[in-house]
Amino acid sequence: MIPALPPERMDQLRALASEHGFKLPRIENGAASSRICVTPEMARSNRLPNAYQAESGCSSSDARREGNRLSAEIRCSGDRVRGTGHTDALLQNPESFTGRTSFSGTFDGQPVNEGADISGRWVAASCSEVR
């Protein structure tokens, strides 16, 4: 949906996100990308980063790692977003992963049934470099 929005509407969405303290991911060629810090402590404890979850009333739980596979459940109970989802990722090596996330519920009362391919890669040695 986002790539189809006119530039002025995207500017409005960016301004709204900024008012609530977060930045929209970069949208390019139909893909959203953002930089999120995963500290060594988070990686050791299999704790997922809070990627815009608090702003939407969502949280992740039951993060599990079995070998090179990581999975987690997603639950949203905010004013605008309600529903559940699941994330599966394959840790390809210490510096990258690929996977899939899915979500079913409502957004502003409208039904949502979404899925997305996800990927990540190491970009910096410290979180201060990611900002």
LUMTIPA-429957 format. One record per atom (N, C-alpha, C, CB): atom name; x, y, z. Coordinates in steps of 0.1 Angstrom, whole numbers, plus 5000, padded with zeros to 4 digits. Glycine has a CB too. Example, Ala and Ser with C-alpha at 12.3 -4.5 7.8 and 13.67 -1.06 7.14 Angstrom:
! LUMTIPA-429957
 rotor    X    Y    Z
     N 5132 4943 5078
    CA 5123 4955 5078
     C 5132 4967 5078
    CB 5113 4955 5090
     N 5128 4978 5071
    CA 5137 4989 5071
     C 5129 5000 5079
    CB 5141 4994 5057
END
This chain:
! LUMTIPA-429957
 rotor    X    Y    Z
     N 5008 4988 5000
    CA 5000 5000 5000
     C 5009 5013 5000
    CB 4991 5000 5012
     N 5019 5013 5008
    CA 5027 5025 5010
     C 5033 5030 4996
    CB 5038 5023 5020
     N 5039 5021 4988
    CA 5045 5026 4976
     C 5035 5032 4967
    CB 5052 5015 4969
     N 5022 5029 4968
    CA 5012 5035 4959
     C 5007 5048 4964
    CB 5001 5025 4958
     N 5011 5053 4976
    CA 5007 5066 4981
     C 5014 5077 4974
    CB 5009 5067 4996
     N 5007 5088 4971
    CA 5013 5100 4965
     C 5023 5106 4974
    CB 5002 5110 4961
     N 5033 5113 4969
    CA 5044 5118 4978
     C 5039 5127 4989
    CB 5053 5126 4969
     N 5028 5135 4986
    CA 5023 5144 4997
     C 5017 5136 5008
    CB 5013 5154 4991
     N 5011 5125 5005
    CA 5005 5116 5016
     C 5017 5110 5024
    CB 4996 5106 5010
     N 5027 5106 5017
    CA 5039 5100 5024
     C 5045 5110 5033
    CB 5049 5095 5014
     N 5045 5123 5029
    CA 5051 5133 5038
     C 5042 5135 5050
    CB 5052 5147 5030
     N 5029 5134 5048
    CA 5020 5135 5060
     C 5022 5123 5069
    CB 5005 5135 5055
     N 5024 5111 5064
    CA 5026 5100 5073
     C 5039 5101 5080
    CB 5026 5087 5064
     N 5050 5106 5073
    CA 5063 5108 5080
     C 5061 5118 5091
    CB 5073 5113 5070
     N 5054 5129 5089
    CA 5052 5139 5099
     C 5044 5133 5111
    CB 5044 5151 5094
     N 5034 5125 5108
    CA 5026 5119 5119
     C 5035 5110 5127
    CB 5014 5112 5113
     N 5042 5101 5121
    CA 5051 5092 5128
     C 5061 5100 5136
    CB 5059 5083 5118
     N 5067 5111 5131
    CA 5076 5119 5139
     C 5069 5125 5151
    CB 5081 5130 5130
     N 5057 5129 5150
    CA 5050 5134 5162
     C 5049 5124 5173
    CB 5036 5139 5158
     N 5049 5111 5169
    CA 5047 5100 5179
     C 5061 5094 5183
    CB 5038 5090 5174
     N 5072 5101 5178
    CA 5085 5097 5183
     C 5092 5086 5175
    CB 5084 5093 5196
     N 5087 5083 5163
    CA 5094 5073 5155
     C 5095 5077 5141
    CB 5088 5059 5157
     N 5104 5070 5134
    CA 5107 5073 5119
     C 5101 5061 5111
    CB 5122 5075 5117
     N 5094 5065 5100
    CA 5090 5054 5091
     C 5102 5048 5084
    CB 5080 5060 5080
     N 5101 5035 5081
    CA 5112 5029 5074
     C 5113 5035 5060
    CB 5109 5013 5073
     N 5125 5034 5054
    CA 5127 5038 5040
     C 5119 5028 5031
    CB 5142 5039 5037
     N 5112 5034 5021
    CA 5105 5026 5012
     C 5112 5027 4998
    CB 5090 5029 5011
     N 5116 5016 4992
    CA 5123 5017 4979
     C 5121 5004 4972
    CB 5138 5019 4981
     N 5116 5005 4959
    CA 5113 4994 4951
     C 5104 4984 4958
    CB 5126 4986 4947
     N 5094 4989 4965
    CA 5084 4981 4971
     C 5088 4974 4984
    CB 5080 4970 4962
     N 5100 4977 4989
    CA 5105 4972 5002
     C 5108 4983 5012
    CB 5118 4964 4999
     N 5104 4980 5024
    CA 5107 4989 5035
     C 5120 4984 5042
    CB 5095 4989 5046
     N 5128 4994 5045
    CA 5141 4990 5052
     C 5143 5000 5064
    CB 5153 4990 5043
     N 5149 4995 5074
    CA 5152 5004 5086
     C 5164 4998 5093
    CB 5140 5005 5096
     N 5171 5005 5101
    CA 5182 5001 5109
     C 5178 5000 5123
    CB 5194 5010 5107
     N 5180 4988 5129
    CA 5176 4985 5143
     C 5188 4979 5150
    CB 5164 4976 5143
     N 5190 4984 5162
    CA 5202 4979 5170
     C 5198 4967 5177
    CB 5206 4990 5180
     N 5206 4957 5176
    CA 5206 4944 5184
     C 5219 4944 5192
    CB 5203 4931 5175
     N 5218 4946 5205
    CA 5230 4946 5213
     C 5234 4931 5215
    CB 5227 4953 5227
     N 5247 4930 5219
    CA 5252 4916 5222
     C 5243 4909 5233
    CB 5267 4917 5227
     N 5239 4917 5243
    CA 5231 4911 5254
     C 5217 4906 5248
    CB 5228 4921 5265
     N 5211 4914 5239
    CA 5199 4909 5232
     C 5201 4897 5224
    CB 5193 4921 5223
     N 5212 4896 5217
    CA 5215 4884 5209
     C 5217 4872 5217
    CB 5227 4887 5200
     N 5224 4873 5229
    CA 5226 4862 5238
     C 5214 4857 5244
    CB 5236 4866 5249
     N 5204 4866 5247
    CA 5192 4862 5253
     C 5180 4859 5244
    CB 5188 4872 5263
     N 5183 4860 5231
    CA 5172 4858 5220
     C 5161 4868 5222
    CB 5167 4844 5221
     N 5164 4880 5227
    CA 5154 4891 5228
     C 5154 4899 5215
    CB 5157 4900 5240
     N 5142 4900 5210
    CA 5140 4908 5197
     C 5140 4923 5200
    CB 5127 4903 5190
     N 5145 4930 5190
    CA 5144 4945 5191
     C 5129 4950 5191
    CB 5152 4952 5180
     N 5127 4961 5197
    CA 5113 4967 5197
     C 5112 4976 5185
    CB 5111 4975 5210
     N 5110 4970 5173
    CA 5109 4977 5161
     C 5095 4983 5159
    CB 5112 4968 5149
     N 5093 4995 5164
    CA 5080 5002 5162
     C 5069 4995 5170
    CB 5077 5003 5148
     N 5071 4985 5178
    CA 5061 4978 5184
     C 5053 4986 5194
    CB 5066 4965 5191
     N 5061 4993 5203
    CA 5054 5001 5214
     C 5045 5012 5208
    CB 5065 5008 5223
     N 5049 5018 5197
    CA 5041 5028 5191
     C 5027 5023 5186
    CB 5048 5035 5179
     N 5027 5010 5182
    CA 5014 5004 5177
     C 5007 4996 5187
    CB 5017 4996 5165
     N 5012 4994 5199
    CA 5005 4986 5209
     C 5008 4971 5208
    CB 4991 4988 5209
     N 5020 4968 5201
    CA 5023 4954 5199
     C 5035 4950 5207
    CB 5026 4952 5184
     N 5036 4937 5209
    CA 5048 4931 5216
     C 5051 4918 5210
    CB 5045 4930 5232
     N 5063 4913 5212
    CA 5067 4900 5208
     C 5069 4891 5220
    CB 5080 4900 5199
     N 5067 4878 5219
    CA 5069 4869 5230
     C 5073 4856 5225
    CB 5056 4868 5239
     N 5076 4847 5234
    CA 5080 4833 5231
     C 5091 4832 5220
    CB 5068 4826 5226
     N 5101 4841 5221
    CA 5112 4840 5211
     C 5119 4827 5214
    CB 5122 4853 5213
     N 5121 4819 5204
    CA 5128 4806 5205
     C 5138 4805 5194
    CB 5117 4795 5204
     N 5149 4799 5199
    CA 5160 4796 5189
     C 5163 4782 5190
    CB 5173 4805 5192
     N 5163 4775 5178
    CA 5167 4761 5177
     C 5177 4760 5166
    CB 5154 4752 5174
     N 5189 4758 5169
    CA 5200 4758 5159
     C 5201 4772 5153
    CB 5197 4747 5149
     N 5199 4772 5140
    CA 5200 4785 5132
     C 5186 4791 5129
    CB 5208 4783 5119
     N 5176 4786 5136
    CA 5162 4791 5133
     C 5157 4799 5146
    CB 5152 4779 5130
     N 5151 4810 5143
    CA 5145 4818 5154
     C 5131 4821 5150
    CB 5153 4832 5155
     N 5122 4820 5160
    CA 5108 4823 5158
     C 5103 4831 5170
    CB 5100 4810 5156
     N 5092 4838 5168
    CA 5085 4846 5179
     C 5071 4848 5175
    CB 5093 4859 5181
     N 5063 4850 5185
    CA 5049 4854 5184
     C 5047 4869 5185
    CB 5040 4846 5194
     N 5037 4874 5178
    CA 5034 4889 5179
     C 5020 4890 5183
    CB 5037 4896 5165
     N 5018 4899 5193
    CA 5004 4902 5197
     C 5002 4917 5198
    CB 5001 4896 5212
     N 4991 4922 5192
    CA 4988 4937 5192
     C 4975 4939 5198
    CB 4989 4942 5177
     N 4974 4948 5208
    CA 4962 4951 5214
     C 4961 4966 5217
    CB 4961 4944 5228
     N 4966 4974 5207
    CA 4965 4988 5208
     C 4952 4994 5204
    CB 4976 4995 5200
     N 4951 5007 5204
    CA 4939 5014 5200
     C 4936 5012 5185
    CB 4939 5028 5203
     N 4947 5012 5177
    CA 4945 5011 5163
     C 4948 4997 5157
    CB 4954 5021 5156
     N 4957 4990 5163
    CA 4961 4977 5157
     C 4958 4966 5167
    CB 4977 4977 5154
     N 4951 4956 5163
    CA 4947 4944 5171
     C 4949 4932 5163
    CB 4933 4946 5176
     N 4955 4922 5169
    CA 4957 4909 5162
     C 4969 4901 5166
    CB 4957 4911 5147
     N 4972 4891 5159
    CA 4983 4882 5162
     C 4991 4879 5150
    CB 4979 4869 5169
     N 5004 4876 5152
    CA 5013 4872 5141
     C 5024 4863 5145
    CB 5018 4885 5135
     N 5032 4860 5136
    CA 5043 4851 5138
     C 5055 4855 5129
    CB 5038 4836 5135
     N 5067 4853 5134
    CA 5079 4855 5127
     C 5088 4843 5127
    CB 5086 4868 5132
     N 5093 4839 5116
    CA 5103 4828 5115
     C 5115 4834 5108
    CB 5097 4816 5107
     N 5127 4831 5113
    CA 5139 4836 5106
     C 5149 4825 5106
    CB 5145 4849 5113
     N 5158 4825 5096
    CA 5169 4816 5094
     C 5181 4824 5095
    CB 5168 4808 5080
     N 5190 4821 5105
    CA 5202 4828 5107
     C 5212 4822 5098
    CB 5207 4827 5122
     N 5215 4828 5087
    CA 5224 4823 5076
     C 5238 4822 5080
    CB 5222 4831 5063
     N 5243 4832 5088
    CA 5256 4832 5093
     C 5256 4843 5105
    CB 5267 4836 5082
     N 5267 4845 5111
    CA 5266 4855 5123
     C 5263 4869 5119
    CB 5280 4855 5129
     N 5262 4872 5106
    CA 5260 4886 5101
     C 5247 4888 5093
    CB 5272 4891 5094
     N 5239 4877 5091
    CA 5227 4879 5082
     C 5216 4869 5085
    CB 5231 4879 5068
     N 5204 4873 5082
    CA 5193 4864 5083
     C 5182 4867 5073
    CB 5186 4865 5097
     N 5174 4857 5070
    CA 5162 4859 5061
     C 5150 4852 5069
    CB 5164 4853 5047
     N 5138 4856 5064
    CA 5127 4850 5071
     C 5114 4855 5065
    CB 5127 4852 5085
     N 5103 4852 5073
    CA 5090 4856 5069
     C 5082 4860 5082
    CB 5082 4845 5062
     N 5074 4870 5081
    CA 5065 4874 5092
     C 5051 4875 5086
    CB 5069 4888 5098
     N 5041 4871 5095
    CA 5027 4872 5091
     C 5019 4878 5102
    CB 5021 4858 5088
     N 5008 4884 5099
    CA 4999 4891 5109
     C 4985 4891 5104
    CB 5004 4906 5111
     N 4975 4887 5113
    CA 4961 4888 5110
     C 4954 4895 5121
    CB 4955 4873 5109
     N 4945 4904 5118
    CA 4938 4912 5128
     C 4931 4924 5121
    CB 4948 4917 5139
     N 4932 4935 5128
    CA 4925 4947 5123
     C 4934 4959 5125
    CB 4912 4950 5130
     N 4933 4969 5116
    CA 4940 4982 5117
     C 4929 4992 5115
    CB 4951 4983 5106
     N 4927 5001 5125
    CA 4916 5011 5125
     C 4903 5004 5121
    CB 4919 5022 5115
     N 4900 4992 5127
    CA 4888 4985 5125
     C 4886 4977 5112
    CB 4877 4995 5126
     N 4896 4979 5103
    CA 4896 4972 5090
     C 4904 4959 5090
    CB 4901 4981 5079
     N 4899 4948 5084
    CA 4906 4936 5085
     C 4920 4936 5078
    CB 4898 4925 5078
     N 4929 4930 5084
    CA 4943 4929 5079
     C 4947 4914 5079
    CB 4953 4938 5087
     N 4953 4910 5068
    CA 4959 4897 5067
     C 4971 4898 5059
    CB 4949 4886 5061
     N 4983 4901 5065
    CA 4995 4905 5058
     C 5006 4895 5060
    CB 4999 4918 5062
     N 5015 4894 5051
    CA 5027 4886 5052
     C 5039 4894 5045
    CB 5026 4872 5046
     N 5051 4892 5050
    CA 5062 4899 5044
     C 5075 4890 5045
    CB 5064 4913 5050
     N 5083 4891 5035
    CA 5096 4885 5036
     C 5105 4895 5043
    CB 5102 4881 5021
     N 5113 4890 5051
    CA 5122 4898 5059
     C 5137 4894 5057
    CB 5118 4898 5074
     N 5146 4903 5059
    CA 5160 4900 5059
     C 5167 4910 5067
    CB 5165 4899 5044
     N 5179 4907 5071
    CA 5187 4916 5079
     C 5202 4913 5077
    CB 5184 4916 5094
     N 5210 4923 5079
    CA 5224 4921 5078
     C 5231 4930 5088
    CB 5229 4923 5064
     N 5243 4926 5092
    CA 5251 4934 5101
     C 5256 4947 5094
    CB 5263 4926 5106
     N 5255 4958 5100
    CA 5259 4971 5093
     C 5269 4979 5101
    CB 5247 4979 5091
     N 5271 4976 5114
    CA 5280 4984 5122
     C 5284 4977 5135
    CB 5274 4998 5125
     N 5295 4980 5140
    CA 5300 4974 5152
     C 5294 4979 5165
    CB 5315 4976 5154
     N 5287 4990 5165
    CA 5281 4995 5177
     C 5268 5002 5174
    CB 5290 5005 5185
     N 5259 5003 5183
    CA 5246 5009 5181
     C 5247 5024 5178
    CB 5237 5007 5193
     N 5257 5031 5183
    CA 5258 5045 5181
     C 5261 5048 5166
    CB 5269 5051 5189
     N 5267 5038 5159
    CA 5269 5039 5145
     C 5257 5037 5136
    CB 5280 5030 5140
     N 5246 5031 5142
    CA 5234 5028 5134
     C 5225 5040 5134
    CB 5227 5016 5141
     N 5225 5048 5144
    CA 5216 5059 5144
     C 5218 5068 5132
    CB 5218 5067 5157
END
